[in-house]
Amino acid sequence: MHLEDFDYLSLVINLGLALILGTIVASRPWRMLMGMSSIPREMLHAQILIAVAGAIAVSVIGDSLARAFGLVGLGGFIRFRTGIRDPRDAAVFFLLIGLGMACGLGSVQGALVCAGFVVVVLALLDMHSRKRPTGFVRLTVRSSDPRGVADLVQAAIEEFPVLVRSSTLKLEAQELRFDLENTGEVKPQLIVDKVMEAAGDRISGVHCESLETLKGSVKL
């Protein structure tokens, strides 16, 4: 393909459409109206970029099978190191790749229809998520080296769909305390087991309790 034959205007339009649709789907602006937390900035940026990447990939590949295999080979060097706690975020990545590819192919109407459908589905799922009961638990870890085990405990907590609201390190009592917002699906015993699995040989005790009823209190 000669440079003078390349349609730069169409490419810019397709990439711009992928950027706009990706931003709308990734940011989920309706969450503010529902009183829900916004999407984390890093996740937002990643999902927007993945939509643009899908459009670029399709534009670069075109009808060339060789270029398709070349991009697959280059993609093998990329590794995602950030854990995705919510499986829905991983699903949104795939949806945005599809939207980006539709934009890269120049299928404007198809991309708009798909984006509208995805927005409706995500809004309905967010409405359903908002109705789930939310509780709070307090996790207290005792260790002679609380700072040393802090990262291990934090990694164990991130295995569950809970949000860390605050953490207090009490050096005098050799305690590490986390106040967590719980979706209501995670039992205190599961949190205790996960913390013990991650840092059992470096801690002397774990205490996880429900702040509402305290009936779910688990001690070790």
Order of alpha helices (4+ residues) and beta strands (2+ residues): alpha-alpha-alpha-alpha-alpha-alpha-beta-alpha-beta-beta-alpha-beta-beta
